[in-house]
């Protein structure tokens, strides 16, 4: 069915022609704007107004042209979907649906999508990955969400914690950050005029020597976030240990 | 004015091409339906409907460009 491929190419060419028209519309709009400004400067109010109306029309044309370009791309995609057998009209499984006998069974040898040797062009990424393209993005993300169904509760907890540790860490850091109170309120009992002397020393903090930076301040949010990760790993490790011991017995 | 004229001509040609694409889509759709390739026919039917919408948009654009041309002419006599 090379006709479908030719159709897709033709739609692509239509889209390019519409895109080219955009350039001309842009130039026309600039010219009209320039003449309108000159008319306004010369005190030709009516002319300037009329040209301003032309400019608005051209803006509407440009907006419509963008919409048309998008619609053509959508049409091209739908034709490609027909060629590759993916998208809204495609079967939900490889068994699919097809016309056939009175019992609804597909007639033998009649494919429900274009056979590979009649297709041209590359299959979609989803098709190559074996992922069902009819799933919404949410469904794709949670496609294996029930994979732990048959595991014991403790293991499910551990695996769930490890899987979602990123979210748990972010959440605990956010909560800690909100709860953290800055105790430095700028209270200065001696006033700005007080003089102070500072003694500097060349001795470096032991932490700085070890880690190469000032480790004098512990950030509460980092601590809580890292603690969350540690707890998740500990729970998962413990449940695996318990499971192994159970298997050994 | 010349640019508006050229843009209107280009959009007009585009509308003609889209019409031709729509007719080709109908032919391919008829073939697919005759072969019983239902899923592909459904997808292509959606594509054909989309092309009809594209054609309507192109014609609307062409009309608006004609309106802009008329407005430019009117501004000359303002």
Interface residues (C-beta under 8 A of the other chain):
Chain A: X1 X3 X4 X6 X7 X10 X11 X13 X14 X17 X18 X20 X21 X24 X25 X27 X28 X31 X32 X44 X46 X47 X49 X50 X51 X53 X54 X57 X58 X60 X61 X64 X65 X67 X68 X71 X72 X74 X75 X76 X78 X79 X81 X82 X83 X85 X87 X88 X89 X90 X91 X96 X97 X98 X99 X100 X107 X110 X111 X112 X113 X114
Chain B: X3 X4 X6 X7 X10 X11 X13 X14 X17 X18 X20 X21 X24 X25 X27 X28 X31 X32 X35 X36 X37 X38 X39 X40 X41 X42 X43 X44 X45 X46 X47 X50 X51 X53 X54 X57 X58 X60 X61 X64 X65 X67 X68 X71 X72 X74 X75 X78
